[in-house]
Amino acid sequence: MPLRKATGVELHRTGFGIFARTEVVVGGRALARFGRRERRRIEDALAEVGAAAVAEDLDRVLWQTSDGFYWDDDGLDAEAVALLAWDRLRRQDARIERLRKIRAAEEAVTGARRERIPEEVRLFVWTRDEGRCVRCAAEDDLQFDHVIPVARGGGNAPENIQILCGICNRAKGDQIAK
């Protein structure tokens, strides 16, 4: 793995003016200490290239970028580290945007589920339509149908519900009944 996000990295600054010092601490252990000039070199590299080496630990280098710290085991240069960090951030942003769209779509589907036709409306419509399909008078495979489909703004009022057999209901589809 060429570049890994570093966790638990802290920068401790002490002193003032020409006596200012910065200490890089990882997991409670100080890895590096540097003064104003070295800190300035790191800030310039961040501005120019987008990444700067701040410490070494065994065979790996700790890099600082605009979005945090990374460990490098492969001897990458500053430009490569900056590009990999940028790519990681870009992919993360794209993934977050894709997840937002997925969540919104799922919430829309959940919100689109219609409520069941109330029992009293079903009984009224069954009695009114005499338990038969209003188109062909069939008495089996009967279904309650919305005259104006729910998807087009129809509700569960008795005036908007009719009984159709399965064949007539499928033939009607989501059209407004005539």
C-alpha positions, 0 to 999 in steps of 0.5 A: 500500500503506497499511502495510508492515512495516519491517525493520532498525529499531533503537532505541538508548538512551544516557544515564541519568535525565534525560539518557536519549536514544533514537535511531531507526536504520533501515538504519544511518541515524539518523532521529530522536532524542528524550528521556524526554518524547517516549519517554513520549509514544510509550509512552502512545500505544502503551498507549492507541491501540496505535500511535505515530509515531516518525519521519518519512522523506521522505513516509512515517511510521514507526509503532511497534506492539506487534508491530513497526514499520511504514511508512505512505505514506498519512497514516494516524492512530494508530488506523488504523495500530493496526487495520491492524497488528492485522488483519495479525497476526490474519490471520497467526495464522489462516493459521498455524493453517490451515497446521498443520491442513493439515500434520497432515492430510498427515502423517495421510495419509502415516502411513495408507498401509499396507504391501504384503502380504508376498510369502510371505503372497501366495504362501501365500494364492494356494495356499490359495485355489487361485487363485480368488475365495473367493466366486464361484470366478472366475479373472480380475480377482483381488485380494488382500483383507483380511477385516478392513479395514486401516482397521478394524485388520486386518493382513497375516497370512494368516488376514486375507487372501483372494482376491476377484475385482474384482466381489466385492471392490467389493461387499464394500467396507470391510465385514468379510467373513463 
